[in-house]
Amino acid sequence: MATQAHRGLSERMRAGALRVAGIAIMLLSAGAALLPAGKTLSSDMIGGLLIAAGLIETVAGSLRQQVRAFAMAAGVVTALAGLLFILNPETHFFPTVWPIVGWLLVRSVILAASAIETRGSVRTWTGLSAGMDFLLAVLLITGLSISTIVVSVFGPTRELVATFAWILAASFVVNGLMLLEVASCEREAAA
């Protein structure tokens, strides 16, 4: 009886930690959305947001009962993308776009594989997160052809930089919502 009560408490604590992780990722999305409000958009700021999101997601992934390896891999990929921004700061806009496209594509594959292994509403939210990251990567890729001309003539415009920040924010929002749903399911399982 005491072991079962301890397990229930542990499951509630895990659900609470996952909820906190989801909220933290949502707060990071707000930070990403506010990046264009500043005068510049530095690689360090983007890298810091990605590393923070990656670390939060990796810790949250370690708490999951299902798809732990996939969830942690998505976090590690996010943190590595952030590290790339910090270690290789660029003053030009386009060299920094390709790591984001790669990050979004790799993440979408990891999350799609994770969605196959999950059930119910968590599967739905994981699939939505994978789809969002894939769609954002495609939008960045297709926007590059038009944007290349704009950037080569005018430099990185404020609107282009704002779009880039909103892509980060959108990915973070869906990921945060997915973590909140995982927390909700963990809490229900603990009851």
Beta strands, then each sheet from edge to edge (+ up, - down):
end
